[in-house]
Every structure is written in structure tokens, then in C-alpha cells.
Amino acid sequence: MGIEPPLPDQIVVDQDITLRPMFTVDPEVMHARIHENLDHLGRFLVWARADYDLDGVMAFAEEKRTRWNDPQHEQGFGIFFQGEFAGAVGIKGFASLTAAVEIGYWLSEHLQGRGMMTRSVSALIKLAFETYDMNQIIIKAAPGNSRSRAIPERLGFTETGLLRQMSKNAHGELLDLVNYSLLRSEWQP
Ligand SMILES: CC(C)(COP(=O)(O)OP(=O)(O)OC[C@H]1O[C@@H](n2cnc3c(N)ncnc32)[C@H](O)[C@@H]1OP(=O)(O)O)[C@@H](O)C(=O)NCCC(=O)NCCS
């Protein structure tokens, strides 16, 4: 069974920001954004590597298209800022027995510092709690990733512990992850 109700085709966050399914993003544009940002993204994200070519991006987009609304899969939204593709925000765990979903994200370096990701994550939290009746949102970030950690901290999450060597970056280095959690009962819309 798919996610019910089906995920929206578009989430209007505010007058500047719209989220659209990742598979609707032009693969050439996505490839260009990633490659303009390899140093920025590769410090914390394993897939942001120089050998991530256009075929790889197209295969990723196709998987996102075929598995859209599959509760076992991560659902990705492209973030459009004033019509420009700026980055992505994903949500996974709709099939979780404990109704806990995890959110992850990345943004082009030159578009940081405008609150775009905080607002986009906030919109997905609202969707998860209000439309899908989830009980908990989880965000994980490396201890040294201060910009990423600031997002759950800004949104009222609680730091609940350190997951040791849970991730790798694009250079193959193991990363610990700080676990942040927001319960539905703690959420202030
Ligand atoms: C993590 C990442 C998305 C954070 O980006 P960001 O721009 O810092 O986050 P936001 O878009 O929410 O912007 C927050 C900034 O905008 C400011 N801001 C402006 N208007 C704002 C608003 N309405 N709401 C919230 N913040 C606002 C905040 O004060 C903050 O500024 P500062 O950090 O310069 O003081 C980005 O650094 C990134 O993509 N990093 C590489 C990939 C990565 O690490 N991903 C996460 C893996 S766990």
C-alpha cells in the first residue's frame, strides 16, 4: 500500500519557496548544482562525489519517480527559491511502527543564510504531524556540522544522544551523528 493520502505534488512554503517532487527537477540542473557544490556538500554527504555523473543523477530521479508514495522509500522534494532549484529536503520512515520519520537536507552554498531550509523543514514537520499523524521527527547531523545542527535547535528539537560512526562523507571518513528528536506533543506550530 502507498502513502495515504498521497504526498502533495507541490508544497508552497511561502511566497519565495516551493517544494516539488525530486523527480520533477531537471536532471541536468540537479547535476550542475551538485557539482558546483561538491566541496560544500562532500564534507557531510557520502554521495556528493566527483564521479556522480549525469547518468547517476538520472537513475536517482527515476527511482524517486517510481517509488514516489512508497512508504518504504525516502521521499525527496526539490526546493525552489524564487523559481530556482536550490537544494533538497527528504523525509523517510512513513512505514515506521512508531510513527517516527527522519528528515535530511542540503542547500546550494550560495543560498545559505536566508532561513530557506529552516522554513522548508518546518513545512515538512507540519505535513508529517497534521496530515500523516506521525508521532516523532528525527534529524541527525555530524557534531561539526554547525549549520545543520542549528536547524533542529532553532525548531525546538531535543538533542537525545550521539550515534557513533553512523555515516560517511564523500571522502570516506566516518562521521558520528548527533540525534535530534521532536515529539508531536512538544511541537509548537
Ligand atoms: C545544512 C544546511 C542546509 C544549512 O543551511 P542554512 O542556510 O544554514 O540554513 P537555513 O536556510 O535554515 O538558514 C539559516 C540562516 O538564515 C538565517 N535566517 C534568515 N531568515 C530566517 C528565517 N526566516 N528563519 C530562520 N532562519 C533565518 C538564520 O539566522 C541563519 O543564519 P546564520 O546561520 O548565518 O546565522 C547547509 O549548510 C548545507 O546544505 N550544508 C551541506 C549539506 C549538509 O550538511 N546537509 C545536512 C547533512 S546532516
The ligand as a Tripos MOL2 file, in Angstrom:
@<TRIPOS>MOLECULE
LIG
   48    50     1     0     0
SMALL
NO_CHARGES

@<TRIPOS>ATOM
      1 C1         22.7430   22.3280    6.4230 C.3       1 LIG1
      2 C2         22.3350   23.4670    5.5020 C.3       1 LIG1
      3 C3         21.1220   23.0890    4.6860 C.3       1 LIG1
      4 C4         22.0060   24.6920    6.3770 C.3       1 LIG1
      5 O1         21.7930   25.8220    5.5490 O.3       1 LIG1
      6 P1         21.4670   27.2430    6.2240 P.3       1 LIG1
      7 O2         21.3510   28.2200    5.1410 O.co2     1 LIG1
      8 O3         22.4250   27.5000    7.3230 O.co2     1 LIG1
      9 O4         20.0410   27.0170    6.8970 O.3       1 LIG1
     10 P2         18.7680   27.9360    6.6560 P.3       1 LIG1
     11 O5         18.4490   28.0050    5.2060 O.co2     1 LIG1
     12 O6         17.7190   27.4590    7.5660 O.co2     1 LIG1
     13 O7         19.2710   29.3840    7.0800 O.3       1 LIG1
     14 C5         19.5850   29.7030    8.4280 C.3       1 LIG1
     15 C6         20.2620   31.0440    8.4380 C.3       1 LIG1
     16 O8         19.3680   32.0100    7.8670 O.3       1 LIG1
     17 C7         19.0260   32.9970    8.8490 C.3       1 LIG1
     18 N1         17.6160   33.3260    8.6280 N.ar      1 LIG1
     19 C8         17.1920   34.3670    7.9080 C.ar      1 LIG1
     20 N2         15.8490   34.3680    7.8460 N.ar      1 LIG1
     21 C9         15.4280   33.2900    8.5450 C.ar      1 LIG1
     22 C10        14.1490   32.7470    8.8380 C.ar      1 LIG1
     23 N3         13.0290   33.3220    8.3880 N.pl3     1 LIG1
     24 N4         14.0710   31.6180    9.5510 N.ar      1 LIG1
     25 C11        15.1810   31.0120   10.0100 C.ar      1 LIG1
     26 N5         16.4200   31.4840    9.7790 N.ar      1 LIG1
     27 C12        16.5470   32.6160    9.0490 C.ar      1 LIG1
     28 C13        19.3760   32.3440   10.1760 C.3       1 LIG1
     29 O9         19.6690   33.3070   11.1580 O.3       1 LIG1
     30 C14        20.6110   31.5650    9.7890 C.3       1 LIG1
     31 O10        21.6670   32.4490    9.5860 O.3       1 LIG1
     32 P3         23.1750   32.2000   10.0990 P.3       1 LIG1
     33 O11        23.4080   30.7270   10.2560 O.co2     1 LIG1
     34 O12        24.0020   32.7660    9.0080 O.co2     1 LIG1
     35 O13        23.2280   32.9140   11.3720 O.co2     1 LIG1
     36 C15        23.5160   23.8510    4.5580 C.3       1 LIG1
     37 O14        24.5800   24.3570    5.3160 O.3       1 LIG1
     38 C16        24.0270   22.6520    3.7450 C.2       1 LIG1
     39 O15        23.4220   22.2930    2.7560 O.2       1 LIG1
     40 N6         25.1750   22.0630    4.1820 N.am      1 LIG1
     41 C17        25.8070   20.9830    3.4080 C.3       1 LIG1
     42 C18        24.9750   19.7140    3.3730 C.3       1 LIG1
     43 C19        24.6500   19.2140    4.7460 C.2       1 LIG1
     44 O16        25.4650   19.3030    5.6550 O.2       1 LIG1
     45 N7         23.4480   18.6700    4.9110 N.am      1 LIG1
     46 C20        22.9890   18.1660    6.1910 C.3       1 LIG1
     47 C21        23.5470   16.8440    6.4850 C.3       1 LIG1
     48 S1         23.0420   16.3600    8.1270 S.3       1 LIG1
@<TRIPOS>BOND
     1     1     2 1
     2     2     3 1
     3     2     4 1
     4     2    36 1
     5     4     5 1
     6     5     6 1
     7     6     7 2
     8     6     8 1
     9     6     9 1
    10     9    10 1
    11    10    11 2
    12    10    12 1
    13    10    13 1
    14    13    14 1
    15    14    15 1
    16    15    16 1
    17    15    30 1
    18    16    17 1
    19    17    18 1
    20    17    28 1
    21    18    19 ar
    22    18    27 ar
    23    19    20 ar
    24    20    21 ar
    25    21    22 ar
    26    21    27 ar
    27    22    23 1
    28    22    24 ar
    29    24    25 ar
    30    25    26 ar
    31    26    27 ar
    32    28    29 1
    33    28    30 1
    34    30    31 1
    35    31    32 1
    36    32    33 2
    37    32    34 1
    38    32    35 1
    39    36    37 1
    40    36    38 1
    41    38    39 2
    42    38    40 1
    43    40    41 1
    44    41    42 1
    45    42    43 1
    46    43    44 2
    47    43    45 1
    48    45    46 1
    49    46    47 1
    50    47    48 1
@<TRIPOS>SUBSTRUCTURE
     1 LIG1         1 GROUP 0 **** ****
